[in-house]
Amino acid sequence: MKDVLGIILGGGEGKRLFPLTKYRSKPAVPFGGKYRLVDIPISNCINSGINKIFVCTQFNSESLNRHINQSYKFDYFHQGFVDILAAEQTLNNRSWYQGTADAVRKNLVHFRNYPQAGDFLILSGDQLYRMDFQEMITQHQSRGAEVTIAAVPVPVQRCGEFGIMKLDDSGRILDFLEKPVPDDRIKEFLIDTGNGHVLASMGIYVFKRGVLKDLLADASLTDFGAHIIPRALEERKTCGYIYGGYWEDVGTIRTFYEANIDLTRITPRFNFYEEWAPVYTHPRYLPTSKINACRLEEAILAEGCIIDRAQIRQSIIGVRSVIQEGARVRRSVVMGADFYETEEEKQENRNRCIPDVGIGGDSLISGAIIDKNARIGRGVKICNQDNLTEFDGEGYTIREGIVVVEKGAVIPDGTRI
């Protein structure tokens, strides 16, 4: 689709995903054993024929920038690209991005170089879904819409998490509320499904080029959901596109954890095994995983793992994971490692009582997220045994009942969490 420019917003701080966002931005968080969250919207664009893509970055952006540079390289005879637009100070503006709309506003100067793009597709960098954007854009153009917002039915109990909308029979948006408190007025937004659902904005927008420029002219409008969309409803023909597939905003530790664990089901809600719409990521050229006398049930193993006489059930095991003899991993997300340790490095660390990278022998990991390069000692038990909801410990954090071991953390032998 040569007339569409893709813009992915990847600059958010991701406070609700802390500590996974302690050293990286939210779109750069590893997902599914070998991917990063930003791979989802980029792959959706490529599979939809949209091959001119910008990613706006700002907070903790180094790993996100590196991942995009290493992953998305088109050949010299291809006009497509995935380019990074890092937040920058200029002679005209020395402030950083003040919100989602402000990020696009500050980069309009770069979009001018693509005058053939009559529509701008704006996406979030941290959602889980598979969508053919051609259908949405075709509907947008056939209706003569100036703005189109993708919407998905959600239970009315979750309306406070999203912007919700009401459509007329032609698909035009009549009303829009940003993260409303459930009250009597919400009844007006119920859709005719018979099970108490409302239409929630997915944070996916199509804007006609000139319309977006006009709406962004007011610098006080810094956010799409809170500012730009309400203004568009007043001044422009704004329509909704109803999406019927799986979609999840994996913006909290709980939703991120559950979305990962769901991948281990026989029939997951989000399926990476779709030949017609692959999810692309950084090619690592790692060896295949080596499994010795293990018991695996509903497990996903990425490449480069070394697992010895362990039990793994309903878990994601990420790249270069090393799991030693007697370890048990249950309903957990193990993100793996960025490197293999040499024998010399291992011996040097052992002399200092530092465990190897990976999960030590006879350990139990249950209901947890183990970030990259973590060192879990022998006989460690991580299972939130006190059923805490929130807690900050040494090298780990508990959020929404999920234990998250931080990137590069050292958990000594025999620790109980």
C-alpha positions in Angstrom: 0.0 0.0 0.0 2.2 2.8 -1.3 -0.3 5.5 -0.3 -0.1 4.6 3.5 2.6 5.6 5.9 2.9 3.5 9.1 3.8 5.3 12.4 4.4 3.2 15.5 4.5 4.9 18.9 7.3 3.3 20.9 8.3 6.0 23.4 6.2 5.2 26.4 7.8 4.7 29.8 5.7 1.6 30.6 5.4 2.2 34.4 2.8 -0.6 34.8 5.3 -3.1 33.4 8.1 -2.3 35.8 10.6 -3.9 36.5 10.6 -5.3 32.9 10.9 -1.7 31.8 13.7 -0.8 34.2 16.3 -1.0 31.4 14.2 -1.0 28.3 11.1 0.7 26.8 7.8 -1.2 26.8 7.9 -2.1 23.1 11.3 -3.7 23.6 10.2 -6.1 26.3 10.8 -9.7 25.2 7.7 -11.8 24.4 7.0 -15.4 23.5 10.5 -16.7 24.0 12.3 -15.0 21.0 10.3 -11.9 20.0 9.8 -8.3 21.3 6.5 -6.6 21.6 7.3 -4.1 18.8 7.6 -7.0 16.4 3.8 -7.4 16.4 2.8 -4.1 14.9 5.8 -4.0 12.5 4.9 -7.5 11.3 1.2 -6.6 10.9 2.3 -3.6 8.7 4.6 -5.7 6.5 2.0 -8.5 6.1 -0.6 -5.8 5.2 1.6 -4.4 2.4 2.6 -1.3 4.4 6.4 -1.2 4.0 7.2 2.4 4.9 7.3 2.4 8.7 8.5 4.9 11.3 9.0 4.0 15.0 9.0 6.9 17.4 11.2 6.2 20.4 12.2 8.1 23.5 12.3 6.4 26.9 15.0 3.8 27.6 15.3 3.5 23.8 18.7 1.9 23.3 17.7 -1.7 23.2 14.6 -0.9 21.1 16.7 1.0 18.6 19.3 -1.8 18.4 16.6 -4.4 17.9 15.0 -2.6 15.0 18.3 -1.8 13.3 19.3 -5.5 13.6 16.0 -7.0 12.6 14.4 -5.0 9.7 16.7 -4.6 6.7 15.1 -4.4 3.3 17.2 -5.1 0.2 18.7 -2.3 -1.9 16.1 -2.8 -4.6 13.2 -2.4 -2.2 11.6 0.9 -1.3 10.5 -0.2 2.1 12.1 0.6 5.4 11.6 0.6 9.2 13.2 3.7 10.5 13.7 5.0 14.0 12.6 8.6 14.9 14.3 9.2 18.3 13.1 12.1 20.4 15.4 15.0 19.5 15.8 18.7 20.5 15.8 21.2 17.6 16.3 24.9 17.2 12.6 25.3 17.1 11.7 22.9 19.9 13.8 21.7 22.8 11.2 19.7 24.7 10.8 15.9 24.6 7.6 14.2 23.6 4.8 15.3 25.8 2.4 12.5 24.7 1.4 10.3 21.8 0.1 13.1 19.6 3.0 15.3 20.5 5.4 12.6 19.3 3.7 12.6 15.9 3.6 16.4 15.8 7.3 16.7 16.4 8.0 14.4 13.5 5.7 15.8 10.9 8.8 17.4 9.2 10.1 13.9 8.5 6.8 12.7 7.0 6.8 15.5 4.4 9.4 13.5 2.5 6.6 11.0 1.5 4.0 13.1 -0.3 2.5 10.1 -2.0 1.2 8.9 1.4 -2.4 10.1 1.6 -3.2 8.3 4.8 -1.2 7.8 8.0 -1.7 4.6 10.0 -0.8 5.2 13.7 -0.2 2.2 16.0 0.8 1.5 19.5 4.1 -0.5 19.9 2.9 -2.7 22.8 -0.2 -4.6 21.8 -0.8 -8.2 20.9 -3.0 -8.9 17.9 -2.9 -9.9 14.2 -4.7 -7.6 11.8 -4.9 -7.1 8.1 -4.7 -3.3 7.9 -5.8 -3.3 4.3 -9.4 -4.0 5.3 -9.4 -1.1 7.8 -7.9 1.3 5.3 -10.2 0.2 2.5 -13.2 0.8 4.7 -11.8 4.2 5.7 -11.4 5.3 2.1 -14.7 3.9 0.8 -16.6 5.7 3.5 -14.9 9.0 2.8 -13.8 9.1 6.4 -11.2 11.7 7.5 -10.4 9.7 10.7 -11.0 6.0 11.4 -10.5 4.4 14.8 -10.2 0.6 15.2 -12.5 -0.8 18.0 -12.9 -4.1 19.7 -15.8 -5.3 21.9 -14.8 -5.6 25.6 -16.8 -6.4 28.7 -18.4 -3.3 30.1 -16.6 -3.9 33.4 -13.3 -3.0 31.6 -14.6 0.3 30.1 -12.4 2.2 32.6 -9.3 0.9 30.9 -10.1 2.2 27.4 -11.6 4.9 25.4 -15.1 3.7 24.4 -17.3 4.8 21.5 -20.8 4.7 20.1 -21.5 4.3 16.4 -24.4 5.0 14.2 -25.7 2.6 11.5 -23.3 4.1 8.9 -20.2 3.5 11.2 -19.7 7.1 12.1 -18.7 7.7 15.7 -21.5 9.6 17.6 -19.8 9.8 21.0 -16.5 8.9 22.7 -15.5 8.7 26.3 -11.9 8.3 27.4 -11.6 5.7 30.3 -15.0 6.4 31.8 -16.2 5.4 35.2 -19.0 2.9 34.9 -22.3 4.7 35.5 -25.8 5.0 34.1 -24.5 6.7 30.9 -22.5 3.7 30.0 -25.8 1.9 29.0 -25.9 4.2 26.0 -22.6 2.6 24.7 -23.6 -1.0 25.1 -23.6 -2.9 21.8 -26.2 -5.4 20.7 -24.3 -8.6 21.6 -26.5 -9.6 24.6 -23.6 -10.0 26.9 -22.8 -6.5 28.2 -20.0 -5.3 25.8 -18.9 -1.9 24.7 -16.7 -0.9 21.8 -13.2 0.0 23.0 -10.6 2.0 21.1 -7.6 -0.2 20.2 -5.3 2.8 19.9 -5.1 2.2 16.1 -5.9 5.2 13.9 -6.0 6.1 10.3 -5.9 9.8 9.5 -6.1 11.5 6.2 -2.8 13.4 5.7 -4.1 16.9 5.8 -6.6 16.2 8.5 -3.9 15.0 10.9 -1.7 18.0 10.2 -4.6 20.3 10.9 -5.6 18.5 14.2 -2.0 18.6 15.4 -1.7 22.4 14.7 -2.8 23.1 18.3 0.3 22.3 20.4 -1.8 22.0 23.6 -3.3 18.7 22.2 -0.7 16.2 23.3 -2.5 12.9 23.5 -4.6 11.1 20.9 -7.2 9.5 23.2 -7.7 12.4 25.5 -7.3 15.3 23.1 -7.1 14.6 19.3 -9.9 12.1 19.0 -12.5 14.3 20.9 -11.5 17.3 18.7 -11.8 15.1 15.5 -15.3 14.1 16.6 -16.3 17.7 16.7 -14.7 18.8 13.4 -14.2 15.8 11.2 -15.9 12.8 9.8 -14.7 10.1 12.2 -15.7 6.5 11.8 -15.1 3.3 13.6 -13.7 0.0 12.3 -14.9 -3.0 14.3 -12.2 -5.7 14.7 -13.5 -9.2 15.6 -10.2 -11.0 16.4 -8.0 -11.4 19.5 -6.5 -8.2 20.9 -4.8 -7.5 24.2 -3.1 -4.5 25.6 -0.3 -6.2 27.5 0.4 -3.1 29.5 0.5 -4.6 33.0 2.5 -7.4 34.6 -0.6 -9.6 34.9 -1.8 -9.2 31.3 1.7 -9.6 30.0 2.2 -12.8 32.1 -1.2 -14.3 31.1 -0.7 -13.5 27.4 2.6 -15.4 27.5 1.3 -18.4 29.3 -1.7 -18.5 26.9 0.8 -19.2 24.1 1.5 -22.6 25.6 -2.1 -23.8 25.2 -2.8 -26.3 22.4 -4.9 -23.6 20.7 -3.7 -20.2 21.9 -5.7 -17.1 21.4 -2.7 -15.5 19.6 -1.1 -18.0 17.3 2.5 -17.5 16.1 2.1 -20.5 13.7 0.2 -18.7 11.0 2.1 -19.2 7.7 0.1 -16.5 5.9 1.1 -13.8 8.5 4.5 -14.5 10.1 5.8 -12.5 12.9 9.3 -11.2 12.1 12.2 -10.6 14.5 15.9 -10.5 14.9 17.6 -13.5 13.3 20.2 -14.8 15.8 21.7 -17.9 14.1 21.7 -19.8 17.3 22.1 -23.6 17.5 19.0 -25.7 18.1 18.0 -26.4 21.7 19.6 -29.4 23.5 17.2 -31.3 25.8 18.5 -34.2 28.0 16.0 -36.5 29.8 13.5 -33.7 30.5 9.7 -33.8 31.0 8.0 -31.1 28.9 4.3 -30.4 29.0 2.7 -27.5 27.1 6.1 -25.7 26.8 7.6 -23.4 24.3 11.4 -23.5 23.9 13.3 -21.0 21.9 16.5 -21.8 20.1 19.9 -22.1 21.8 18.7 -23.6 25.1 20.5 -26.2 27.1 18.2 -28.1 29.5 19.2 -31.1 31.6 16.9 -33.4 33.4 14.3 -30.7 34.2 10.5 -30.6 34.4 8.8 -27.8 32.5 5.1 -27.3 32.4 3.0 -24.5 30.8 6.0 -22.2 30.5 7.9 -20.1 27.9 11.7 -20.8 27.8 13.5 -18.0 26.0 16.7 -18.0 23.9 19.9 -19.3 25.4 18.2 -20.5 28.5 20.3 -22.8 30.7 18.3 -25.0 33.1 20.2 -27.4 35.3 19.4 -30.9 36.6 16.4 -31.3 38.9 14.9 -27.8 38.2 11.1 -27.5 37.9 9.5 -24.7 36.0 5.7 -24.3 36.2 3.5 -21.6 34.6 6.5 -19.3 34.2 8.1 -17.0 31.6 11.9 -17.5 31.4 13.3 -14.9 29.0 16.7 -16.5 28.6 20.0 -14.7 28.1 21.9 -12.4 25.7 25.1 -14.5 25.9 26.7 -17.8 26.9 29.2 -17.9 29.7 32.6 -19.5 29.1 33.9 -22.1 31.6 36.5 -19.5 32.8 33.7 -17.0 33.5 31.7 -19.6 35.3 34.6 -20.6 37.5 35.5 -17.0 38.3 31.9 -16.3 39.4 31.7 -19.5 41.4 34.8 -18.5 43.4 32.8 -15.4 44.3 29.6 -17.4 45.1 27.8 -16.1 42.1 25.5 -18.6 40.3 25.7 -19.3 36.6 23.4 -17.5 34.2 20.2 -19.5 34.1 18.3 -21.6 36.6 20.3 -23.7 39.0 19.7 -27.4 39.9 16.8 -28.5 42.1 15.2 -25.1 41.9 11.4 -24.5 41.7 10.1 -21.6 39.6 6.3 -21.2 39.7 4.1 -18.3 38.6 7.0 -16.1 37.8 8.7 -14.0 35.1 12.5 -14.4 35.0 14.0 -11.6 33.0 17.1 -11.9 30.8 20.6 -12.8 32.2 19.2 -13.6 35.7 21.3 -15.9 37.8 19.1 -18.3 39.9 21.2 -20.4 42.3 20.7 -24.1 43.3 17.8 -25.0 45.5 16.0 -21.7 45.0 12.3 -21.6 45.4 10.4 -18.8 43.6 6.6 -19.2 44.0 5.3 -16.2 46.0 4.8 -18.6 49.0 3.3 -15.8 51.1 0.7 -14.9 48.4 1.8 -11.2 48.3 0.2 -8.9 45.8 2.9 -6.2 45.8 6.4 -6.3 47.2 9.9 -5.0 46.4 12.8 -7.3 47.2 16.5 -7.6 46.4 16.7 -8.4 42.7 13.0 -9.2 42.4 9.6 -7.5 42.5 6.1 -8.8 43.1 3.3 -7.2 41.0 -0.3 -8.4 40.9 0.9 -11.6 42.6 3.5 -12.3 39.9 7.1 -12.6 41.0 9.4 -10.8 38.5 13.1 -11.5 38.8 14.9 -8.5 37.3 17.3 -8.5 34.4 20.7 -9.6 35.5 19.6 -10.2 39.1 21.5 -12.6 41.3 19.4 -14.9 43.4 21.7 -16.9 45.8 21.5 -20.6 46.5 18.7 -21.7 48.7 16.7 -18.4 48.5 13.0 -18.6 49.2 10.6 -16.1 47.6 
